[in-house]
Amino acid sequence: WFSLCLDDINQGVDARMQARLVNEILRRLRERDPGARMIFCPTFYSGDGSEPAARAYLTTLAGALHPDVLVFWTGDAVSPPVVTRSAAESFRALVGHRVVLWDNYPENDNFPTMNLGPLTGRGPELCEVLDGYMANSHCRQNQANRLPVMTCADYAYNPWQYDPARSIAQAI
């Protein structure tokens, strides 16, 4: 598995050129290993895609990106308290590819807070829209993040049975 992340850039935002780059890297990887897989984080990676610039970018990306490439998405916002099925469906429809939730929990973007509680605001129905889940922890607080990351793993394992209170108690 390989990933190319072009998130958080503000120059050279060209969906067609980005897709060409990702497609070429995937082609070269598959020359060496036919089973190579790729996940791409696009420049527009959050929200439902309704904003005009995001819509234009994602629509172009959908037509140019190799169909085997999965796409990262962070949810309704970059670090949302709630990730909704409707935003996931809208984003997936626009990008036209399988989508993996790159959940920015317990990440804190260097704010002086720690996210130590269980994962919340992620309904079980997301697994019917999304094709994967990845928690984005904050590396500087790696050991402290282990408790909330364990709850993320618990959610990803079985979102239909996930109980935040039980999960954090088990993690502790």
N, C-alpha and C positions, 0 to 999 in steps of 0.2 A: 504494500500500500504506500502511495506517495501522495503528497499534498503540495499544491502551489497556492499561496495566499497573496492576493492582491487587494486586500482590504486596507482601509485607512490611507489610501493614496489620493492625491488631488491633482496629479499631472499625468498625462498619457492615458486618460480614462477612455479607452477605445475598446468596446466589447468585442468587435470583430478581430482586432489584433490580439487581444488577450486570449480569445478562443483559439486563434491560430497557434499561439505560443503553447497553450495547454495541450492542444491536439498534437503538436510536434513532439513535445516532451513525452506524451503517452506513446506515440508511435515509436520513438527511440527506446523507451523502456520495454515495450513489447517485442522489439527486435531481440532483446536479451532474455526476456522472460515473458512469454505469451500470456501469462496469468497476471501481469502487473495491473494494478488498479489505481485510479486517480480520484482524489477529491479536490475540488477547486473552491476557494473562497473568493467570490467576486467582489468588486469594488462596492457595489450596492448589495449588502448582505443582511439587511434587517428591514423590518416593516412588511407591509403587504404588497409593496410594489406600485401603489396607486399614485405616488408622486411622479410627475411627468418625466423627470430625468431618469428616475429608477425604472419606470415602465419602458422607456425607449431603450435603455441599456439592457435590461433583462430580456426584452423581446428579441433584440439583436443577438444576444448571447444564446438564447434558446435555439436559434436557427443555425448558429455557427459552431457551437461546441459539440464535440464527439458525443454520441448518445450514451456511451459507457461511463462518462465522467459524472460523478456525483457532485452536488453543490452544497456547500455549507450555508447555513442561515442561522442567525442568532435570535430570531423570534420577532415579536411585534416591535421591538426596539433593540438597541445594542445590548443593554442589560435590563431586560424587562422584568417586573415583578410577576407578571402573568404572560404566558404564551398561549395564544388562542388558536383554535382549530381554523377559524375563518381566515386569519392572517396566513397560516401555514398553507391552506388551500389556495389562496390568492397568489402567494409567492411561487408555489410549485407550478401552478397553471401558467404563470408568466415565464418562468425560467425553463419550463419544459423538460426538466430532468429530475431524477431522484434527488431528494433533499435530506440532508443530515442536520439535525439541530446541533449547533455548536453553542451550547448553553453557557453564557457568561455568568454562571453561578458555580462556585462561590467567588469568582473574580471580583475585585473591587477597584480596578483601574487606579491603583496607588492612592486612593482616598484613605484617610486615617480611620477606617472602620474595618472591622473583621466580620465576615459572614460565617457565623459558627452554627447557625440553626440548620434544620433540615430543609431540603428542597421543597418548595411549595409553588403553587400557581401553575403547575403543569398537569393538565388533565390527562386521563388515560386515553382519551380518544385521539390524541396526537399521534399515537403509534399507527393509526389507520391512515394517516397522511404522510408521515415521515418514514424514511428508510433507515434511520440510525440516530444515535444520540451520543454526544460527547460533552463531558463537563470540562469547563475551562477554569482550572484553579489558578491561584496566584502563586507563582513560584517562590517568592520571597517568604511566604508564610506556608510553605509546603507541609510542615508537620501539623500546624493548626488546621489546615484545610482538609486534613484526612477525614475528620468527622463528617463535614458536609458532603465531601466527595463520596463517602460511603453511602450516604443517603441518595445521591445522584445515581450511583450504581444500582441501588435497591429499586429505585423508580424505573430505571432503564430495563432491569431484569424482568419486572412484572408490573407495568403501570396500572393494570386493573386492580391489583391487590395492594398497591402502595399506600401506606399510612405514615404520614410524616412523623407523628408522635412515636409510633412503634419503631420506625426506622432510626431516628436519632437515639432512642434508648438503646437499641441494639448496637449502634455505632459506638456509643460511649462504653 
